[in-house]
């Protein structure tokens, strides 16, 4: 576990670009699925912000560093506050216990990163 948010956000686009180049069918299949499910649910449905909070919490619960970093960023872009992000991570910890708790520093590092650089575009 690295906990270096700046390094992650700097290298992630190139890493994913390489993965997409080597396995383009994966991205072509996953991308539309992701986009369709993560959009705002409209009247009566979950907002994009709430979906991202759920996705980030699942990333914490599954101990997926890349998931945590990318969904914290998407949470912030969708209008979640740092407190909402931490609360969602806390729910993941409550459900998963100590091993999941050890991944909350990644959430904190990602939040700290955006406190320094500002809200992502």
C-alpha positions in Angstrom: 0.0 0.0 0.0 1.6 3.2 -1.2 -0.7 6.1 0.1 0.9 8.5 -2.4 -2.1 10.2 -4.0 -0.1 12.6 -6.1 1.9 9.7 -7.7 -1.3 7.7 -8.3 -3.1 10.6 -10.0 0.0 11.4 -12.1 0.6 7.9 -13.3 -2.9 6.4 -13.5 -3.9 7.8 -17.0 -0.7 6.3 -18.6 -1.3 3.0 -16.8 -4.9 2.8 -18.0 -3.8 3.9 -21.4 -1.4 1.0 -21.6 -4.1 -1.4 -20.4 -6.5 -0.1 -23.0 -3.9 -0.5 -25.7 -3.1 -4.1 -24.8 -6.7 -5.1 -24.2 -9.0 -2.7 -26.1 -12.0 -5.0 -25.9 -12.0 -4.8 -22.1 -12.4 -1.1 -22.1 -14.9 -1.1 -24.9 -17.1 -3.5 -22.9 -16.6 -2.0 -19.5 -16.8 1.7 -20.4 -20.5 1.8 -21.6 -21.5 -0.4 -18.7 -19.8 1.9 -16.2 -21.2 5.1 -17.8 -24.8 3.8 -18.0 -24.8 2.7 -14.3 -23.0 5.6 -12.8 -25.0 8.5 -14.3 -27.4 10.4 -12.2 -30.5 8.3 -11.6 -33.0 11.1 -12.1 -36.2 11.6 -10.2 -36.4 8.9 -7.6 -33.1 7.3 -8.3 -29.7 7.5 -6.7 -27.7 10.6 -7.6 -24.3 10.2 -9.3 -22.8 11.5 -6.0 -24.4 8.7 -4.0 -23.4 6.1 -6.5 -19.8 7.3 -6.3 -19.9 7.2 -2.5 -21.1 3.6 -2.7 -18.5 2.7 -5.2 -15.7 4.3 -3.1 -16.9 2.4 0.0 -17.0 -0.9 -1.9 -13.4 -0.1 -3.1 -12.4 0.3 0.6 -14.2 -2.9 1.6 -12.5 -4.8 -1.2 -9.2 -3.2 -0.4 -8.7 -1.9 -4.0 -6.3 1.0 -3.9 -7.0 2.1 -7.5 -10.8 1.9 -6.9 -10.4 4.1 -3.8 -8.3 6.7 -5.5 -10.5 6.9 -8.6 -13.8 6.9 -6.8 -12.7 9.5 -4.2 -11.9 11.7 -7.2 -15.3 11.0 -8.7 -17.0 11.6 -5.4 -15.4 15.1 -5.2 -16.3 15.8 -8.8 -19.9 14.7 -8.1 -20.1 17.2 -5.2 -19.5 15.0 -2.2 -17.9 16.7 0.8 -14.8 15.3 2.5 -17.0 14.4 5.4 -19.4 12.4 3.2 -16.5 10.5 1.7 -15.1 9.7 5.2 -18.5 8.7 6.4 -18.9 6.3 3.5 -15.5 4.8 4.2 -16.5 4.4 7.8 -19.5 2.3 6.7 -17.2 0.1 4.8 -15.0 -0.3 7.9 -18.0 -1.1 10.0 -19.0 -3.9 7.6 -15.4 -5.2 7.0 -13.6 -4.6 10.3 -9.9 -4.2 10.9 -8.5 -5.3 7.5 -10.7 -2.7 5.8 -9.8 0.0 8.3 -6.2 -0.3 7.2 -7.2 1.1 3.8 -8.8 4.3 5.2 -5.4 6.1 5.0 -5.7 5.9 1.2 -9.1 7.7 1.4 -7.5 10.4 3.7 -4.5 10.7 1.3 -6.8 11.2 -1.7 -8.9 13.8 0.1 -5.7 15.6 1.2 -4.5 15.6 -2.4 -7.6 17.4 -3.5 -7.5 19.8 -0.6 -4.0 20.9 -2.0 -4.7 20.9 -5.7 -8.4 21.8 -5.7 -11.5 20.1 -7.0 -10.8 17.9 -10.0 -12.2 19.2 -13.4 
